[in-house]
Amino acid sequence: MSHNTFGHLFRVTTWGESHGPALGCVVDGCPPGIPLTEADIQPWLDRRRPGQGKFVTQRQEPDTVRILSGVFEDEQTGGQVTTGTPISMIIDNVDQRSRDYSEIATAFRPGHADYAYFAKYGVRDYRGGGRQSARETAARVAAGAIARKILAGVNIRGAVVQIGPHAVEPDRIDFSVTGDNEFWAPDPAIVPVWTEHLETIRKAGSSTGAIVAVEATGVAAGWGAPIYGKLDAELAAALMSINAAKGVEIGAGFAVAALTGEQNADEMRMGNEGPMFLSNKAGGVLGGISTGAPLTARVAFKPTSSILSRRGSINEAGEEIELRTKGRHDPCVGIRGVPVVEAMVACVLADAWLRHRAQTGGVTFNVGRPPGS
């Protein structure tokens, strides 16, 4: 994973700033012959789009995607398919209000990447955070839409499972209901609790953190590689690369520190379709290789750094100042993080599948049955 590119065979490069004319991505390594139009990508971007509720940024961006390269009309079907060449996509920015950021042109927001970028490059685009902005994640979601087209039979679902101190009980998580509310909540009972919490936070001009859970089912055993190519390590790296992410857990995560060996061991039995696990503390990955059990992860997002409350900071001249940030900001950035988390998982899994296919022909060596059966 380099500065702006991640992946090995399925490689994604994103570009653009929050208040620039546009942003986008280039996807390289997508196999040819896959049906692909803007209509396949747009629904995923619509899920991430800002301005869809009072508890997210009110910036109004249609996030309309255009495919610039990498697709062509298929002579047999007449439809548009991938050609195997780089797929370039662009999303225009249409609702920038750069004047909101004039007061922080030379100031560093506490908890934000302003200072770190300036220390490294000596220059930064302060308008909306530039490259540091969550706006950049729209390009990731577009890339994730293409990754999903490669992952036949794989279902990736995310949900917000905690906002501030209020968490959904694990046994009440139902991914099928996340589309029924504006919080991506997997339990309707938590919605009024989060609403009250966020009303208080929003009126105070503050922000709050969140945790997003994600599950991928349909991943066959054998994806990933030992030691330095571990599937869970690549998932963690991709999820940690999301703006505002501060922690990632795979499976039971940090909770395993309190378990005994007996509690942590996911016992195995032989099922009708092959090996099955009676629990999933490992989160679907052992030794860096998928087991066939659901892949599970959780991502912790910090509170949005741009807040109305005055906080002590410094500016580029080294002067100590009191700073508050104007503009349209998410009081809880984790709410719109769900489509982004899903997209990053999709990109990593698409890359893992292509690499597995290249090394083994895509064969899964099943217990008790011939290879590939």
C-alpha positions as CSV (number, residue, x, y, z in Angstrom):
1,M,0.0,0.0,0.0
2,S,1.6,3.3,-1.1
3,H,0.5,6.9,-0.6
4,N,-2.5,6.8,-2.9
5,T,-2.6,3.2,-4.2
6,F,-3.5,-0.1,-2.5
7,G,-3.9,-3.7,-3.7
8,H,-1.7,-6.1,-5.6
9,L,-3.6,-7.5,-8.6
10,F,-6.7,-5.5,-8.0
11,R,-5.1,-2.0,-7.6
12,V,-6.9,1.1,-6.6
13,T,-5.5,4.6,-6.9
14,T,-7.6,7.6,-5.6
15,W,-7.1,11.2,-6.4
16,G,-8.6,14.6,-5.7
17,E,-9.4,17.0,-2.8
18,S,-12.5,17.9,-0.9
19,H,-12.9,21.3,-2.5
20,G,-11.1,20.7,-5.8
21,P,-13.1,20.5,-9.0
22,A,-13.5,16.7,-8.8
23,L,-12.2,13.5,-7.3
24,G,-12.0,10.0,-8.5
25,C,-10.1,6.8,-8.8
26,V,-8.3,4.4,-11.2
27,V,-9.0,0.7,-10.8
28,D,-6.3,-1.5,-12.5
29,G,-6.4,-5.3,-12.7
30,C,-10.1,-5.8,-13.1
31,P,-10.7,-8.9,-15.3
32,P,-12.2,-8.3,-18.8
33,G,-15.7,-9.2,-19.8
34,I,-17.5,-8.1,-16.6
35,P,-20.7,-6.1,-17.3
36,L,-20.2,-2.6,-15.9
37,T,-22.0,0.7,-16.3
38,E,-22.4,3.8,-14.2
39,A,-25.7,2.3,-13.0
40,D,-23.8,-0.5,-11.3
41,I,-21.8,2.0,-9.3
42,Q,-24.2,4.8,-8.5
43,P,-26.4,3.0,-6.0
44,W,-23.4,2.4,-3.7
45,L,-22.3,6.1,-4.0
46,D,-25.9,7.1,-3.1
47,R,-25.6,5.2,0.2
48,R,-22.6,7.2,1.2
49,R,-23.8,10.6,-0.2
50,P,-23.9,13.5,2.2
51,G,-26.9,15.6,3.1
52,Q,-29.3,12.7,3.7
53,G,-30.2,13.5,7.4
54,K,-29.7,16.0,10.1
55,F,-27.0,14.0,11.8
56,V,-24.6,14.1,8.8
57,T,-22.9,16.9,7.0
58,Q,-25.4,19.1,5.1
59,R,-23.1,19.5,2.1
60,Q,-25.3,18.7,-1.0
61,E,-23.3,16.6,-3.4
62,P,-25.1,14.3,-6.0
63,D,-21.9,12.2,-6.2
64,T,-22.7,11.4,-9.8
65,V,-20.0,9.1,-11.2
66,R,-18.7,8.9,-14.8
67,I,-16.6,6.1,-16.2
68,L,-13.9,7.5,-18.5
69,S,-12.1,4.4,-19.5
70,G,-11.8,0.6,-19.3
71,V,-15.2,-0.4,-20.7
72,F,-16.5,-1.0,-24.2
73,E,-19.5,-2.5,-25.9
74,D,-19.6,-6.2,-26.0
75,E,-20.3,-7.4,-29.6
76,Q,-22.2,-10.5,-28.4
77,T,-24.5,-9.0,-25.8
78,G,-24.5,-5.3,-26.9
79,G,-23.9,-4.4,-23.3
80,Q,-20.9,-2.5,-21.8
81,V,-18.2,-4.7,-20.3
82,T,-14.8,-4.2,-18.8
83,T,-11.8,-4.5,-21.2
84,G,-9.1,-5.5,-18.7
85,T,-7.5,-2.0,-19.0
86,P,-7.5,0.6,-16.2
87,I,-11.0,1.8,-15.3
88,S,-11.0,5.6,-14.6
89,M,-13.9,7.2,-12.8
90,I,-14.6,10.8,-11.9
91,I,-17.0,12.4,-9.4
92,D,-17.5,16.2,-9.7
93,N,-17.6,18.4,-6.6
94,V,-20.5,20.8,-6.9
95,D,-21.2,22.2,-3.4
96,Q,-17.9,23.6,-2.1
97,R,-18.0,26.5,0.4
98,S,-14.3,27.2,0.8
99,R,-14.9,30.5,2.6
100,D,-16.0,28.5,5.7
101,Y,-12.3,27.5,6.1
102,S,-10.7,30.9,5.7
103,E,-10.1,31.2,9.5
104,I,-8.0,28.0,9.6
105,A,-5.9,28.8,6.5
106,T,-2.8,29.0,8.8
107,A,-4.2,27.3,11.9
108,F,-4.0,23.7,12.9
109,R,-7.2,22.0,14.1
110,P,-6.7,19.9,17.3
111,G,-7.2,16.2,16.6
112,H,-7.0,16.8,12.8
113,A,-4.2,15.9,10.3
114,D,-3.6,19.6,9.5
115,Y,-0.4,19.8,11.5
116,A,0.9,16.4,10.3
117,Y,0.4,17.3,6.7
118,F,2.1,20.7,7.1
119,A,5.0,19.1,9.0
120,K,5.6,16.6,6.1
121,Y,4.9,18.8,3.0
122,G,5.2,22.4,4.1
123,V,1.9,23.1,2.3
124,R,-1.6,21.9,2.7
125,D,-5.1,22.4,1.1
126,Y,-7.0,23.7,4.1
127,R,-10.3,23.8,2.3
128,G,-12.4,21.1,3.8
129,G,-9.3,19.2,4.8
130,G,-8.2,18.7,1.2
131,R,-6.9,15.1,0.8
132,Q,-7.5,14.5,4.5
133,S,-11.3,14.9,4.1
134,A,-13.8,12.1,4.3
135,R,-14.9,13.4,0.9
136,E,-12.0,11.3,-0.5
137,T,-13.9,8.1,0.5
138,A,-16.4,8.6,-2.3
139,A,-13.7,7.3,-4.7
140,R,-13.2,4.2,-2.6
141,V,-16.9,3.4,-2.7
142,A,-16.8,3.6,-6.5
143,A,-13.9,1.2,-6.6
144,G,-15.7,-1.1,-4.1
145,A,-18.6,-1.3,-6.5
146,I,-16.4,-2.8,-9.2
147,A,-14.8,-5.1,-6.6
148,R,-18.3,-6.5,-5.8
149,K,-18.8,-7.4,-9.4
150,I,-15.8,-9.7,-9.2
151,L,-16.9,-11.3,-5.9
152,A,-19.7,-13.6,-7.1
153,G,-21.4,-15.2,-4.2
154,V,-19.8,-12.9,-1.6
155,N,-22.1,-10.8,0.5
156,I,-20.6,-7.8,2.4
157,R,-22.8,-6.0,5.0
158,G,-21.9,-3.3,7.5
159,A,-23.6,-1.6,10.4
160,V,-23.0,1.0,13.1
161,V,-23.0,-0.9,16.3
162,Q,-22.0,1.9,18.7
163,I,-22.3,5.7,18.8
164,G,-20.7,7.4,21.7
165,P,-21.1,5.3,24.8
166,H,-24.3,3.6,23.5
167,A,-23.7,0.1,21.9
168,V,-25.9,-2.5,20.4
169,E,-25.9,-5.8,22.2
170,P,-24.1,-8.4,20.1
171,D,-27.0,-10.8,20.2
172,R,-29.4,-8.1,18.8
173,I,-27.3,-7.3,15.7
174,D,-29.4,-7.9,12.5
175,F,-27.7,-6.6,9.4
176,S,-30.9,-7.0,7.4
177,V,-32.5,-4.0,9.1
178,T,-29.7,-1.4,8.7
179,G,-31.5,0.2,5.7
180,D,-34.6,1.0,7.7
181,N,-33.0,3.9,9.6
182,E,-30.6,6.8,9.1
183,F,-28.0,5.4,11.5
184,W,-27.3,2.1,9.7
185,A,-28.4,0.6,13.1
186,P,-28.8,-3.2,13.2
187,D,-31.2,-3.0,16.1
188,P,-34.3,-0.6,15.9
189,A,-34.4,-0.3,19.7
190,I,-31.1,1.7,19.7
191,V,-32.4,4.4,17.3
192,P,-34.1,6.6,19.8
193,V,-31.1,6.4,22.2
194,W,-28.7,7.5,19.4
195,T,-31.1,10.2,18.3
196,E,-31.2,11.7,21.8
197,H,-27.4,11.5,22.1
198,L,-26.7,13.1,18.7
199,E,-29.2,15.9,19.3
200,T,-27.3,16.8,22.4
201,I,-24.0,16.6,20.6
202,R,-25.2,18.5,17.5
203,K,-26.7,21.4,19.5
204,A,-23.5,21.7,21.5
205,G,-21.5,22.0,18.2
206,S,-19.5,19.0,19.2
207,S,-19.0,15.5,17.8
208,T,-18.9,11.9,18.9
209,G,-17.2,8.7,17.9
210,A,-18.6,5.4,16.6
211,I,-17.9,1.7,15.9
212,V,-18.8,0.1,12.6
213,A,-19.0,-3.7,12.3
214,V,-18.7,-5.5,9.0
215,E,-19.4,-9.1,7.9
216,A,-18.5,-10.9,4.7
217,T,-20.1,-14.2,4.0
218,G,-19.5,-16.5,1.0
219,V,-15.7,-16.2,1.2
220,A,-14.3,-19.7,0.4
221,A,-11.5,-21.2,2.5
222,G,-8.0,-20.5,1.2
223,W,-7.9,-16.8,0.4
224,G,-4.9,-14.9,1.7
225,A,-1.4,-16.0,2.4
226,P,0.8,-16.9,5.4
227,I,3.2,-14.5,7.2
228,Y,3.5,-11.2,5.3
229,G,0.5,-11.6,3.0
230,K,-2.1,-12.3,5.7
231,L,-5.7,-11.6,4.7
232,D,-6.5,-10.2,8.1
233,A,-3.4,-7.9,8.1
234,E,-4.5,-6.5,4.7
235,L,-8.0,-6.0,5.8
236,A,-6.8,-4.2,8.9
237,A,-4.5,-2.0,6.9
238,A,-7.2,-1.1,4.4
239,L,-9.7,-0.3,7.2
240,M,-7.2,1.7,9.1
241,S,-6.6,3.8,6.0
242,I,-10.1,5.2,6.1
243,N,-10.2,8.8,7.3
244,A,-10.9,9.0,11.1
245,A,-10.4,5.3,11.7
246,K,-8.3,4.7,14.9
247,G,-8.7,1.0,15.6
248,V,-9.6,-2.3,13.9
249,E,-10.5,-5.6,15.4
250,I,-10.7,-8.9,13.5
251,G,-13.1,-11.5,15.0
252,A,-13.2,-11.2,18.7
253,G,-10.3,-8.8,18.6
254,F,-9.0,-7.4,21.9
255,A,-11.6,-9.5,23.8
256,V,-9.4,-12.6,23.2
257,A,-7.0,-11.3,25.9
258,A,-9.6,-12.2,28.5
259,L,-10.4,-15.7,27.1
260,T,-9.0,-19.1,27.9
261,G,-7.7,-21.4,25.3
262,E,-10.9,-23.5,25.5
263,Q,-13.1,-20.4,25.0
264,N,-11.1,-19.0,22.1
265,A,-10.8,-22.3,20.2
266,D,-13.5,-22.4,17.4
267,E,-14.4,-26.0,17.5
268,M,-14.9,-27.8,14.2
269,R,-17.4,-30.4,13.0
270,M,-18.1,-32.0,9.6
271,G,-21.2,-30.6,8.0
272,N,-23.1,-31.5,4.8
273,E,-21.2,-28.9,2.8
274,G,-17.8,-29.5,4.4
275,P,-16.1,-28.3,7.6
276,M,-18.0,-26.0,9.9
277,F,-17.1,-23.9,12.9
278,L,-19.3,-23.9,16.1
279,S,-18.1,-20.3,16.9
280,N,-16.1,-17.6,15.1
281,K,-13.7,-15.9,17.5
282,A,-11.1,-16.0,14.7
283,G,-13.3,-13.8,12.5
284,G,-13.0,-16.2,9.5
285,V,-9.2,-16.0,9.3
286,L,-6.5,-18.4,10.7
287,G,-2.9,-18.1,9.9
288,G,-3.7,-15.2,7.5
289,I,-5.9,-17.5,5.4
290,S,-9.7,-17.5,5.2
291,T,-11.4,-20.5,6.8
292,G,-14.8,-20.3,5.0
293,A,-16.5,-18.9,8.1
294,P,-17.8,-15.4,7.9
295,L,-15.2,-12.7,7.9
296,T,-15.9,-10.2,10.7
297,A,-14.3,-7.0,11.7
298,R,-15.0,-3.8,13.7
299,V,-13.7,-0.3,13.0
300,A,-13.5,2.5,15.6
301,F,-14.0,6.0,14.3
302,K,-12.9,9.0,16.3
303,P,-15.1,12.1,16.8
304,T,-15.0,14.6,13.9
305,S,-12.1,17.1,14.6
306,S,-13.9,20.1,13.1
307,I,-16.1,21.3,15.9
308,L,-17.7,24.7,17.0
309,S,-16.3,24.5,20.5
310,R,-13.1,26.6,21.0
311,R,-10.0,24.5,21.6
312,G,-6.4,25.6,22.2
313,S,-4.0,25.2,19.2
314,I,-1.2,26.9,17.3
315,N,-0.8,28.4,13.8
316,E,1.9,28.2,11.2
317,A,3.7,31.1,12.9
318,G,3.9,29.1,16.1
319,E,1.5,31.4,17.9
320,E,-0.9,29.9,20.5
321,I,-4.5,30.5,19.5
322,E,-8.1,29.6,20.4
323,L,-9.8,27.9,17.4
324,R,-13.3,26.9,16.4
325,T,-14.2,25.5,13.0
326,K,-17.1,26.7,10.9
327,G,-18.5,24.7,8.0
328,R,-20.8,21.7,7.4
329,H,-19.4,18.7,9.3
330,D,-20.6,15.3,10.4
331,P,-21.3,15.2,14.2
332,C,-20.6,11.5,13.9
333,V,-18.4,10.6,10.9
334,G,-18.9,6.9,11.6
335,I,-22.5,7.0,10.3
336,R,-21.4,7.5,6.8
337,G,-18.5,5.2,7.3
338,V,-20.6,2.0,6.7
339,P,-20.5,2.1,2.9
340,V,-16.8,3.0,3.0
341,V,-15.9,0.1,5.3
342,E,-17.9,-2.3,3.0
343,A,-16.1,-0.9,0.0
344,M,-12.6,-1.4,1.5
345,V,-13.5,-5.0,2.5
346,A,-14.7,-5.6,-1.1
347,C,-11.5,-4.3,-2.6
348,V,-9.3,-6.4,-0.4
349,L,-11.3,-9.5,-1.0
350,A,-11.4,-9.0,-4.8
351,D,-7.6,-8.7,-4.7
352,A,-7.3,-11.8,-2.5
353,W,-9.5,-13.8,-4.8
354,L,-7.5,-12.9,-7.9
355,R,-4.3,-13.7,-6.2
356,H,-5.6,-17.0,-4.9
357,R,-6.8,-17.9,-8.4
358,A,-3.5,-17.0,-9.9
359,Q,-1.6,-19.2,-7.4
360,T,-3.8,-22.2,-7.1
361,G,-6.3,-21.9,-10.0
362,G,-9.0,-21.1,-7.4
363,V,-9.1,-24.6,-6.1
364,T,-10.2,-25.2,-2.5
365,F,-8.9,-28.5,-1.0
366,N,-11.9,-29.8,0.8
367,V,-11.7,-32.2,3.7
368,G,-13.0,-35.6,2.7
369,R,-13.6,-34.7,-0.9
370,P,-11.4,-34.4,-4.0
371,P,-9.9,-30.9,-4.7
372,G,-12.3,-28.5,-6.3
373,S,-15.4,-30.6,-5.5
